[in-house]
């Protein structure tokens, strides 16, 4: 049983086009072995296309959400959701997902799209702050480490789009990353959020 | 007759809330004297509010434009247009202008909002390139300088939103900066484009 690393989870999400939870579960079931986890996902029909990441994802759509207050638009969000084929890009479900994510972003205002996009400096500063606080409370070193690991997960869940819980659980109960991953598995294509823009009055 | 500088034009546009052409004309008419030019604009009713720039412009709206191709949105633009009062922010003309600018940006794709926002390095590189080309053509030094000054104006007109000719001359025949400046003069408030976001599939 080898260790399950964030790097492997990310790679599996990308190459198999699955959500974070599915990638994590497959890696756990496969005892941490990347290739075995990938094979498991394929068996389960979740990763329908091997080497999917090698195919180009140059199609897509722009989802949007405009928030109106006092009779005028005061906040707007644009989301580029990319896929591989015109067929998927035109589908209602794909376009609806793009608009849903735009609506989500208007509320959750993430700093980064995925963990890979997180600014190294910001991550380091956050880890340091958590460690300093824990140390000041007199926690021993190994406990401090575990506290940092745990609290950084919450920090990701606050600041990273793919790690945020989708704002409307009645429509989708899970993270935005899982939502995108499940759509990718269903459509059998690489699907990802490529760009997000959020413009608010006075921001 | 003192020299008319870009800095004075910018300052006049900002403090009097007028467009570039009006600012330039007033400075020319005033022999390059800033205060005299400001007074002229006030006499002409173009700069209706002295020290307008001192008032806070924290109201506004978000204009948007979504371009649909092959049955799906493939390009979106958001524009924050700011003003001083709720009254102006809610007006049809103000909101229409915000949407018009968003439509303009979808076509013209400016790099910067105003000349003040232009990246110094990009500007320097462009000037150097123009000067090198002119020198290679054997132009004397003073001519090279004039060529650089002239061609940089066209470069601004291509890359800077406020210097770009508005895309639909039937609606407004002039630059976006003039359009915003005229609206500001008409409304008697500081009005400016504060943020622009442009998201396109595959860009």
Interface residues (C-beta under 8 A of the other chain):
Chain A: X58 X59 X60 X61 X62 X63 X64 X66 X70 X71 X72 X73 X74 X75 X76 X77 X78 X79 X80 X82 X86 X89 X90 X95 X195 X196 X197 X198 X199 X200 X201 X202 X203
Chain B: X58 X59 X60 X61 X62 X63 X64 X66 X70 X71 X72 X73 X74 X75 X76 X77 X78 X79 X80 X82 X86 X89 X90 X95 X195 X196 X197 X198 X199 X200 X201 X202 X203
